């Protein structure tokens, strides 16, 4: 499955849960390695890097996800909507 399809399904899911989110569109002026989707749900910050079944994160993406977790947020790699729903469903 293409990453764009997975990403759109995740965004639809986040919208259905009432989460705030936006798609980070990288360009020549933006910080490199920022997760694809930035979200906030019930006060919890989420950085979601979207990859298909075979996609690999770059070292810079790994660093950014680690920094998000160290700052108290949730930084994950999502390969399907269920990867996100498992997290969202456990946020009280």
N, C-alpha and C positions, 0 to 999 in steps of 0.2 A: 504494500500500500504506500502511496506517495505521502511524504511528510505533510504536504499542504492539506490533504484530506484528513489526516490525523489532527492537524492543527485546527482545522475548521470544526471538527467534532468536539474537540476540547473547548474551543471558544463557545460553541452552542451549549455545552454542558455547563460551563461557568455562568453563562447568561441565565440558564434555567434555574441556577441556584441563587441568583441575585448577587453574584460576586462582581466586584469592580475588576476590570482587566483591560489590557491593551496589548496589541501585537507590536513588538519592537522591530522596526524595519532598519536594519543596519545600512549604513552608507559611509561615504568617505569621511564624514564629520562626526560619526558616532563612535562611542567606545566599543572596542572589539570584544567579543566573547559574552556580551549581555544575553541572557536567556531570551528565547523567542517570545514567550508570553510572560508578562508581569501582571500579577493579580493580587487582590486583597480580599479575603473572605473572613468575616467576623473578626476583624482586627488583625488577622494573621497575614503576613507578607509571603507571597509565593513567587518564585522564579522557576519557570517551566521551560526546559530545553526539549524541543520536540525532535524525535528521531524515529525513523522507520525501523523495521526489525533488524536490519543490518547496519544502520547508521552508527557512526562512532563520534563521540564528542572530541573536540580539540582540547589540547592542554589548557588553553585560555578559558574555554567554556567550563572545564572542570574547576579551575581556580575560582571563577566567578560563582559557581554553585556552592563551592566550599565557603567562600566569604559570606554568602547569604546565610548559610547555616550557622556560621560562627557569630553572625550578628543577631541570631535568634529567629531568623526566617526559615522558610522551607524552600530548599533548592533541590529540584528533582529533574531526572531525565524521564520523559513520558513517551512510551512507544504505542500507547493506546489510551482511550478515555478512562478505562478502569484504573490506570496508574494514578490518575488525578482524582477520580472519585473515591479511591481508598483513603487518600489524604483528606479530602474535603469532608467526607462522612465522619471522620474522627475529630474534626475541629468542633469544639463545644462553644 
